[in-house]
């Protein structure tokens, strides 16, 4: 496993600004920072000309004013798409962001970044390699903490070879029985899983080994309290408004 050099806060803003801003946008990053969050999570996928962009889906229609596969669209076209108006008219004109733009904003705002490598089908190795190379340049040149994660073992492996010094997390829905073998094989330092699939026995073993465990997507303070009491390191949330509220013990 790689050494864990990512400082997990208790609460991580999911897809930049959670439900308060268009997902995977610079507005979301600014919203998270304004509400006092110290870390954000967002997704990175390659354009047709291999530029890493912030977007979750393999196609653009759910969040943007266009149709088509991200992997088939060049940067010049992606940069013309409106990624904000479908969230709310107040965000109309919000453009898709490049990975480098997002990291520049994170650095300026003092946000640590959990970068989910989100490859389109068939682009796993290239996405992992390029995302890691960009991240490594920022870590070397700026004061910014970056953690790479992915559901794709191929992407994580490519990221490891491209930038072995960067910490990586194994991202899964349900923690597999062979999680220790997979964690070792991918040289990961942490596990991220769906909160609803986490089993108490797994949590006990993971925490006994001193491995950070983060759970997504937790929008209830009561559920968060249960997870923290059991030893979970951090949670990802869409409800930035709830977890930023005065009196919240994890603010």
The 8 nearest C-alpha neighbors of each residue, nearest first, counted from 0:
[[1, 186, 187, 188, 183, 2, 182, 185],
 [2, 0, 188, 186, 187, 166, 3, 167],
 [1, 3, 4, 188, 0, 166, 187, 164],
 [4, 2, 188, 5, 166, 1, 189, 6],
 [3, 5, 2, 166, 6, 144, 165, 146],
 [6, 4, 3, 7, 144, 146, 145, 166],
 [5, 7, 8, 4, 144, 3, 111, 38],
 [6, 8, 5, 9, 233, 232, 38, 211],
 [9, 7, 10, 6, 233, 11, 37, 38],
 [8, 10, 233, 234, 7, 232, 249, 11],
 [11, 9, 234, 8, 233, 235, 12, 236],
 [12, 10, 235, 38, 39, 234, 13, 236],
 [11, 13, 39, 236, 15, 235, 17, 16],
 [12, 14, 17, 40, 236, 235, 15, 237],
 [15, 13, 41, 23, 40, 22, 17, 16],
 [16, 14, 27, 28, 39, 23, 13, 41],
 [27, 17, 15, 20, 31, 19, 30, 28],
 [237, 16, 18, 13, 19, 14, 12, 15],
 [19, 17, 237, 20, 238, 16, 239, 21],
 [18, 20, 17, 16, 21, 239, 27, 30],
 [21, 19, 27, 16, 18, 22, 26, 17],
 [20, 22, 83, 86, 24, 27, 23, 82],
 [21, 23, 14, 24, 20, 15, 16, 27],
 [22, 24, 14, 15, 53, 41, 54, 21],
 [25, 23, 27, 26, 22, 21, 96, 15],
 [24, 26, 28, 27, 101, 29, 96, 23],
 [27, 25, 29, 24, 28, 30, 20, 21],
 [16, 26, 28, 15, 30, 20, 24, 25],
 [29, 27, 15, 25, 31, 30, 26, 16],
 [28, 30, 26, 32, 27, 31, 33, 25],
 [29, 31, 27, 33, 28, 32, 16, 26],
 [32, 30, 28, 34, 16, 36, 29, 33],
 [31, 33, 35, 29, 36, 34, 30, 28],
 [34, 32, 30, 31, 35, 29, 36, 28],
 [35, 33, 31, 32, 36, 243, 30, 239],
 [34, 36, 32, 33, 37, 31, 243, 250],
 [37, 35, 32, 31, 38, 34, 12, 11],
 [36, 38, 110, 111, 35, 32, 8, 39],
 [39, 37, 111, 110, 11, 112, 36, 12],
 [38, 40, 12, 112, 11, 15, 113, 13],
 [41, 39, 113, 13, 14, 15, 112, 114],
 [40, 42, 14, 114, 15, 23, 115, 113],
 [43, 41, 115, 55, 53, 54, 117, 114],
 [42, 44, 53, 116, 117, 52, 51, 54],
 [45, 43, 117, 118, 51, 52, 54, 53],
 [46, 44, 51, 49, 50, 52, 70, 126],
 [45, 47, 70, 49, 50, 48, 73, 69],
 [48, 46, 70, 73, 71, 72, 49, 45],
 [47, 49, 46, 73, 50, 74, 45, 72],
 [50, 48, 45, 46, 47, 51, 129, 126],
 [49, 51, 46, 45, 48, 52, 74, 97],
 [52, 50, 45, 44, 98, 43, 97, 49],
 [53, 51, 97, 98, 43, 44, 45, 96],
 [52, 54, 43, 42, 23, 96, 97, 98],
 [55, 53, 42, 23, 43, 52, 56, 44],
 [54, 56, 42, 57, 117, 53, 43, 44],
 [55, 57, 58, 54, 59, 61, 69, 119],
 [56, 58, 119, 69, 68, 55, 59, 70],
 [59, 57, 68, 56, 69, 67, 60, 66],
 [58, 60, 63, 66, 61, 67, 62, 69],
 [59, 61, 66, 63, 65, 62, 58, 64],
 [62, 60, 59, 63, 58, 56, 85, 64],
 [61, 63, 60, 82, 59, 85, 64, 83],
 [62, 64, 82, 60, 81, 59, 65, 61],
 [65, 63, 81, 80, 60, 82, 62, 66],
 [66, 64, 60, 63, 59, 67, 80, 81],
 [67, 65, 60, 59, 58, 68, 64, 63],
 [68, 66, 58, 59, 69, 65, 60, 71],
 [67, 69, 58, 71, 70, 57, 59, 72],
 [68, 70, 72, 58, 71, 46, 57, 59],
 [69, 71, 47, 46, 68, 72, 45, 119],
 [72, 70, 47, 68, 69, 73, 46, 67],
 [71, 73, 47, 69, 70, 46, 76, 77],
 [74, 72, 47, 48, 46, 75, 76, 77],
 [73, 75, 77, 76, 78, 46, 50, 48],
 [74, 76, 78, 73, 77, 79, 72, 48],
 [77, 75, 78, 79, 74, 73, 72, 80],
 [78, 76, 74, 79, 80, 75, 73, 72],
 [77, 79, 76, 75, 80, 95, 74, 94],
 [78, 80, 76, 77, 81, 94, 75, 95],
 [81, 79, 77, 78, 94, 64, 63, 82],
 [80, 82, 94, 92, 63, 93, 83, 64],
 [83, 81, 63, 94, 93, 62, 95, 80],
 [84, 82, 90, 93, 91, 21, 86, 85],
 [83, 85, 91, 88, 87, 86, 90, 82],
 [86, 84, 87, 83, 62, 63, 88, 82],
 [85, 87, 84, 21, 83, 88, 20, 90],
 [88, 86, 84, 89, 85, 90, 83, 91],
 [87, 89, 84, 91, 90, 86, 85, 83],
 [88, 90, 87, 91, 84, 83, 86, 92],
 [91, 89, 83, 88, 84, 87, 93, 92],
 [92, 90, 84, 83, 88, 93, 89, 81],
 [91, 93, 81, 94, 83, 90, 84, 82],
 [94, 92, 83, 82, 81, 91, 90, 95],
 [95, 93, 81, 82, 80, 92, 96, 78],
 [94, 96, 82, 78, 80, 24, 53, 77],
 [97, 95, 53, 52, 94, 24, 100, 98],
 [96, 98, 52, 100, 99, 53, 51, 101],
 [97, 99, 101, 52, 100, 51, 53, 102],
 [98, 100, 102, 97, 101, 103, 133, 51],
 [101, 99, 103, 97, 98, 102, 96, 104],
 [100, 102, 98, 104, 103, 99, 105, 25],
 [101, 103, 105, 99, 104, 100, 106, 98],
 [102, 104, 100, 106, 101, 105, 99, 107],
 [103, 105, 107, 101, 106, 102, 108, 100],
 [106, 104, 110, 102, 108, 107, 103, 109],
 [105, 107, 103, 109, 104, 108, 143, 102],
 [106, 108, 104, 105, 109, 103, 110, 102],
 [109, 107, 105, 106, 110, 104, 32, 29],
 [108, 110, 106, 107, 105, 111, 37, 143],
 [111, 109, 105, 38, 37, 108, 106, 112],
 [110, 112, 38, 144, 145, 143, 37, 39],
 [113, 111, 145, 39, 38, 40, 114, 110],
 [112, 114, 40, 146, 145, 147, 39, 115],
 [115, 113, 147, 41, 112, 40, 146, 42],
 [114, 116, 42, 148, 149, 117, 41, 147],
 [115, 117, 149, 43, 42, 148, 118, 114],
 [118, 116, 44, 43, 42, 115, 149, 119],
 [119, 117, 123, 44, 126, 122, 116, 120],
 [120, 118, 122, 57, 121, 70, 117, 44],
 [119, 121, 122, 118, 123, 57, 70, 117],
 [120, 122, 123, 119, 118, 124, 125, 126],
 [123, 121, 119, 125, 120, 118, 124, 126],
 [124, 122, 154, 118, 126, 125, 121, 153],
 [123, 125, 154, 127, 157, 126, 153, 122],
 [126, 124, 128, 127, 122, 123, 129, 157],
 [127, 125, 129, 123, 124, 128, 118, 130],
 [128, 126, 154, 158, 157, 124, 130, 125],
 [127, 129, 158, 157, 125, 131, 161, 126],
 [128, 130, 132, 126, 131, 127, 125, 133],
 [131, 129, 133, 127, 132, 128, 126, 134],
 [132, 130, 134, 158, 128, 129, 133, 162],
 [133, 131, 129, 135, 134, 130, 161, 128],
 [132, 134, 136, 130, 131, 135, 129, 137],
 [135, 133, 131, 137, 136, 132, 130, 138],
 [134, 136, 138, 132, 137, 133, 131, 139],
 [137, 135, 139, 133, 134, 138, 140, 132],
 [138, 136, 140, 134, 139, 135, 141, 133],
 [137, 139, 135, 141, 136, 140, 143, 134],
 [138, 140, 136, 137, 141, 135, 142, 134],
 [139, 141, 137, 138, 136, 142, 135, 143],
 [142, 140, 138, 137, 143, 139, 106, 136],
 [141, 143, 138, 106, 144, 140, 139, 137],
 [144, 142, 106, 141, 138, 111, 145, 137],
 [143, 145, 111, 5, 112, 138, 146, 142],
 [146, 144, 112, 113, 111, 143, 147, 5],
 [145, 147, 113, 166, 167, 114, 5, 112],
 [148, 146, 167, 114, 113, 115, 168, 166],
 [149, 147, 168, 115, 167, 169, 170, 116],
 [150, 148, 116, 151, 170, 115, 169, 155],
 [149, 151, 170, 171, 152, 169, 148, 117],
 [152, 150, 149, 154, 153, 155, 123, 118],
 [151, 153, 155, 154, 156, 150, 149, 185],
 [154, 152, 156, 151, 155, 124, 123, 157],
 [153, 155, 127, 123, 124, 157, 151, 156],
 [156, 154, 158, 152, 157, 153, 127, 159],
 [155, 157, 159, 153, 158, 154, 185, 152],
 [158, 156, 128, 154, 127, 160, 124, 159],
 [159, 157, 127, 128, 155, 161, 131, 156],
 [160, 158, 163, 156, 162, 157, 161, 155],
 [159, 161, 157, 158, 163, 162, 156, 128],
 [162, 160, 158, 128, 159, 157, 131, 132],
 [163, 161, 159, 164, 160, 131, 165, 158],
 [164, 162, 159, 165, 160, 161, 158, 166],
 [163, 165, 162, 166, 1, 159, 135, 2],
 [164, 166, 163, 162, 167, 146, 135, 145],
 [167, 165, 146, 3, 1, 4, 147, 188],
 [168, 166, 147, 187, 148, 146, 188, 165],
 [169, 167, 189, 148, 187, 190, 188, 170],
 [168, 170, 190, 148, 191, 187, 189, 149],
 [169, 171, 191, 150, 149, 148, 192, 168],
 [172, 170, 192, 173, 150, 174, 191, 169],
 [171, 173, 193, 192, 174, 196, 170, 191],
 [172, 174, 196, 171, 175, 192, 193, 197],
 [173, 175, 171, 178, 172, 192, 176, 197],
 [176, 174, 178, 177, 173, 171, 179, 172],
 [175, 177, 178, 174, 179, 201, 180, 173],
 [178, 176, 175, 180, 179, 181, 174, 182],
 [179, 177, 181, 175, 180, 176, 182, 174],
 [180, 178, 182, 181, 177, 183, 176, 184],
 [181, 179, 183, 177, 178, 182, 184, 185],
 [180, 182, 184, 178, 183, 179, 185, 177],
 [183, 181, 179, 187, 185, 180, 184, 178],
 [182, 184, 186, 180, 181, 0, 185, 179],
 [183, 185, 181, 186, 182, 180, 187, 0],
 [184, 186, 182, 187, 183, 156, 181, 155],
 [187, 185, 0, 183, 1, 184, 182, 188],
 [188, 186, 167, 0, 168, 182, 185, 1],
 [187, 189, 1, 0, 3, 168, 167, 2],
 [190, 188, 168, 211, 210, 187, 212, 169],
 [189, 191, 169, 212, 168, 170, 211, 213],
 [190, 192, 213, 170, 214, 212, 169, 171],
 [193, 191, 171, 172, 214, 170, 173, 194],
 [194, 192, 172, 215, 214, 195, 196, 173],
 [193, 195, 214, 197, 196, 215, 192, 216],
 [194, 196, 193, 197, 215, 198, 173, 192],
 [197, 195, 173, 194, 193, 198, 172, 192],
 [198, 196, 194, 195, 193, 199, 173, 192],
 [199, 197, 201, 200, 196, 202, 195, 174],
 [198, 200, 202, 201, 203, 197, 229, 204],
 [201, 199, 203, 202, 198, 204, 197, 205],
 [202, 200, 204, 198, 203, 199, 205, 197],
 [201, 203, 199, 205, 200, 204, 206, 198],
 [202, 204, 200, 206, 201, 205, 207, 199],
 [203, 205, 207, 201, 202, 206, 208, 200],
 [206, 204, 202, 208, 207, 203, 210, 201],
 [205, 207, 209, 208, 203, 204, 210, 202],
 [208, 206, 204, 209, 205, 203, 210, 202],
 [209, 207, 206, 205, 210, 204, 203, 211],
 [208, 210, 206, 207, 211, 205, 204, 212],
 [209, 211, 208, 189, 206, 205, 212, 188],
 [212, 210, 189, 232, 190, 209, 213, 206],
 [211, 213, 190, 232, 231, 191, 189, 210],
 [212, 214, 233, 191, 234, 232, 231, 190],
 [215, 213, 234, 194, 192, 193, 191, 235],
 [216, 214, 235, 193, 194, 217, 234, 192],
 [215, 217, 235, 236, 214, 218, 194, 193],
 [218, 216, 236, 215, 219, 235, 234, 223],
 [217, 219, 236, 238, 237, 216, 220, 222],
 [218, 220, 222, 221, 217, 223, 241, 238],
 [221, 219, 223, 222, 224, 218, 242, 241],
 [222, 220, 224, 219, 223, 225, 226, 218],
 [223, 221, 225, 219, 224, 220, 226, 217],
 [222, 224, 220, 226, 221, 225, 227, 219],
 [223, 225, 221, 227, 222, 226, 228, 220],
 [226, 224, 222, 228, 223, 227, 229, 221],
 [227, 225, 229, 223, 231, 228, 224, 222],
 [226, 228, 231, 230, 224, 229, 225, 223],
 [227, 229, 225, 226, 230, 224, 231, 223],
 [230, 228, 226, 227, 231, 225, 202, 199],
 [229, 231, 227, 228, 232, 226, 206, 202],
 [232, 230, 227, 226, 212, 233, 229, 213],
 [231, 233, 212, 213, 211, 230, 9, 227],
 [234, 232, 9, 213, 10, 231, 8, 214],
 [233, 235, 214, 10, 213, 215, 11, 217],
 [234, 236, 11, 215, 216, 13, 12, 10],
 [237, 235, 217, 216, 13, 218, 238, 12],
 [17, 236, 238, 18, 13, 239, 218, 12],
 [239, 237, 240, 241, 218, 236, 17, 18],
 [238, 240, 242, 241, 237, 243, 17, 236],
 [239, 241, 238, 243, 242, 244, 19, 34],
 [242, 240, 238, 244, 239, 243, 220, 218],
 [241, 243, 239, 244, 240, 247, 250, 238],
 [244, 242, 240, 250, 241, 239, 34, 245],
 [243, 245, 241, 242, 247, 240, 246, 250],
 [246, 244, 247, 243, 250, 242, 248, 241],
 [245, 247, 248, 244, 250, 249, 243, 242],
 [246, 248, 250, 249, 245, 244, 242, 243],
 [247, 249, 250, 246, 245, 242, 244, 220],
 [250, 248, 247, 9, 10, 242, 243, 246],
 [249, 247, 243, 248, 242, 244, 35, 245]]
